[in-house]
């Protein structure tokens, strides 16, 4: 739901806003765009930036998620039925996008940037969407990052297959750790006499390096 704010600016503040070329728009629109620019460029607001993009791209992200789960309706692990040519091309494309890094002979791993952003998004998505299961949250996080790393030019098939490939190869382990941690926390609430254990900031921090 949109909110309308009435903001009083001093003459000098208004003058600065009018002459500012850093952002587009006029008056209220320029002020809104300035806020978005501020959110996008402050490291401390990185989480808010991705949350804003998830809301704005909700329908597109959900369409990709449906494509991912449609693949799982055919087999428990879609990558097992892919041929070597498809796997090699997908790997090469993800390396080109700086999503994957080559770590050895036919060995790969998500880049540090991708992995760190993924863990932040997984935590945020699972927190804001209480009814979403951990594996769907993992898929949404991966989809959102592929949309970003691909600069909006990746095909639907590439985002679907890339999401499945990354999740099955490396990322579902975080979703599994989160699921186990959540189940443990529920058990602790059922048996309140059990000793209190301080939960990590992110549920898997003490499980997955």
C-alpha positions in Angstrom: 0.0 0.0 0.0 1.3 3.4 -1.0 1.8 6.1 1.6 1.6 9.9 0.9 4.0 12.1 2.9 3.8 15.8 3.3 7.3 17.1 3.7 8.3 20.7 4.6 11.6 21.8 3.1 13.5 25.0 3.8 14.2 27.3 0.9 17.8 26.1 0.7 16.8 22.5 0.9 14.2 22.9 -1.8 16.7 24.8 -4.0 19.2 22.0 -3.6 16.6 19.4 -4.5 15.5 21.3 -7.6 19.1 21.7 -8.9 20.1 18.2 -8.1 21.1 16.3 -11.3 22.0 13.1 -9.5 18.4 11.8 -9.7 15.6 12.2 -12.2 12.1 13.5 -11.6 10.5 16.7 -10.4 9.8 17.7 -6.8 8.1 14.8 -5.0 9.2 12.3 -7.6 12.8 13.6 -7.4 12.6 13.2 -3.6 11.4 9.6 -3.9 14.1 8.8 -6.4 16.7 10.3 -4.1 15.5 8.0 -1.3 15.9 5.0 -3.7 19.3 6.2 -4.7 20.3 6.5 -1.0 18.9 3.0 -0.3 20.8 1.5 -3.2 24.2 3.0 -2.3 24.5 2.5 1.4 25.9 -0.9 2.4 23.9 -0.8 5.6 20.7 -0.7 3.6 21.6 -3.5 1.2 18.9 -5.7 2.7 16.3 -3.0 2.2 17.3 -2.6 -1.4 16.7 -6.2 -2.2 13.4 -6.2 -0.2 12.2 -3.3 -2.3 13.2 -5.1 -5.5 11.4 -8.2 -4.4 8.2 -6.3 -4.0 8.5 -4.5 -7.3 9.4 -7.7 -9.2 7.0 -10.0 -7.2 5.1 -11.3 -10.2 8.2 -12.0 -12.3 10.0 -13.8 -9.4 6.9 -15.9 -8.6 6.6 -16.9 -12.3 10.2 -18.1 -12.2 9.6 -20.0 -8.9 6.6 -21.8 -10.6 8.9 -22.8 -13.4 11.4 -24.2 -10.9 8.9 -26.3 -9.0 7.3 -27.5 -12.2 10.7 -29.1 -13.0 10.7 -30.9 -9.7 7.3 -32.4 -10.4 8.9 -34.5 -13.1 11.9 -35.7 -11.0 13.4 -35.3 -7.5 16.6 -33.8 -8.9 16.3 -32.3 -12.4 20.1 -32.0 -12.8 20.4 -35.8 -12.8 18.6 -36.0 -16.2 20.5 -33.2 -17.8 23.1 -34.2 -20.4 26.8 -33.2 -20.1 26.5 -30.6 -22.9 23.8 -28.7 -21.0 25.7 -28.9 -17.7 28.9 -27.6 -19.3 27.1 -24.7 -21.0 25.3 -23.8 -17.8 28.5 -23.9 -15.8 30.3 -21.7 -18.4 27.5 -19.2 -18.5 27.4 -18.9 -14.6 31.2 -18.5 -14.6 30.9 -15.7 -17.1 28.3 -14.0 -14.9 30.7 -14.3 -11.9 28.2 -16.5 -10.1 30.5 -19.5 -10.1 34.2 -19.8 -9.8 36.4 -22.7 -10.9 38.2 -24.1 -7.9 39.9 -27.1 -9.5 39.7 -29.6 -12.4 35.9 -29.8 -13.0 35.3 -28.3 -9.6 33.3 -25.2 -9.0 31.8 -23.1 -6.2 29.6 -20.0 -5.9 31.7 -16.8 -5.8 32.1 -15.2 -2.4 29.9 -12.2 -3.5 27.1 -14.5 -4.7 27.2 -16.8 -1.7 27.3 -13.9 0.8 24.3 -12.1 -0.9 22.5 -15.4 -1.1 22.8 -16.1 2.7 21.6 -12.6 3.5 18.6 -13.0 1.1 17.7 -16.4 2.4 17.6 -15.1 5.9 15.5 -12.1 4.9 13.0 -13.9 2.7 12.5 -16.7 5.2 12.0 -14.1 8.0 9.5 -11.9 6.0 7.6 -14.9 4.6 6.7 -17.0 7.6 4.5 -19.4 5.5 7.2 -20.0 2.9 9.2 -23.2 3.2 13.0 -23.0 3.4 13.6 -24.5 -0.1 11.2 -22.0 -1.7 13.0 -19.2 0.1 16.3 -20.5 -1.2 14.9 -20.6 -4.7 13.6 -17.0 -4.5 16.9 -15.8 -3.2 18.8 -17.5 -6.1 16.3 -16.3 -8.7 16.6 -12.7 -7.4 20.4 -12.8 -7.6 20.4 -14.4 -11.0 18.2 -11.6 -12.2 20.7 -9.1 -10.8 23.9 -10.8 -11.9 22.4 -11.4 -15.4 21.6 -7.6 -15.7 18.0 -8.5 -16.7 19.0 -10.2 -20.0 18.8 -13.9 -18.9 16.1 -16.1 -20.4 13.4 -17.7 -18.3 15.0 -21.1 -19.0 18.4 -19.9 -17.9 17.1 -18.5 -14.6 15.1 -21.7 -14.0 18.0 -24.0 -14.8 20.6 -21.8 -13.0 18.4 -21.8 -9.9 18.0 -25.6 -9.9 21.7 -26.1 -10.6 23.0 -23.8 -7.9 20.5 -25.0 -5.3 21.2 -28.7 -5.9 24.9 -28.2 -6.2 25.6 -25.8 -3.3 22.8 -23.8 -1.8 20.1 -26.2 -0.6 22.5 -27.1 2.2 21.8 -23.7 3.8 18.1 -24.2 3.4 18.4 -27.6 5.1 20.4 -26.2 7.9 17.8 -23.5 8.4 15.0 -26.1 8.4 16.8 -28.1 11.1 17.4 -25.0 13.2 13.8 -24.0 13.0 12.6 -27.4 14.0 15.0 -27.4 16.9 13.7 -24.0 18.0 10.1 -25.3 17.9 11.2 -28.3 20.0 12.8 -26.0 22.5 9.5 -24.1 22.9 7.6 -27.3 23.5 10.0 -28.2 26.3 10.7 -24.8 28.0 12.6 -26.5 30.8 15.4 -27.3 28.4 18.6 -25.1 28.8 18.4 -21.9 26.8 20.8 -21.8 23.8 21.5 -18.4 22.2 20.5 -18.6 18.5 23.0 -17.2 16.0 22.1 -14.2 14.0 21.4 -16.4 11.0 20.2 -19.9 11.9 22.9 -21.7 9.9 25.9 -19.7 11.0 27.1 -22.3 13.5 26.4 -25.2 11.1 27.6 -24.1 7.6 30.9 -22.2 7.1 
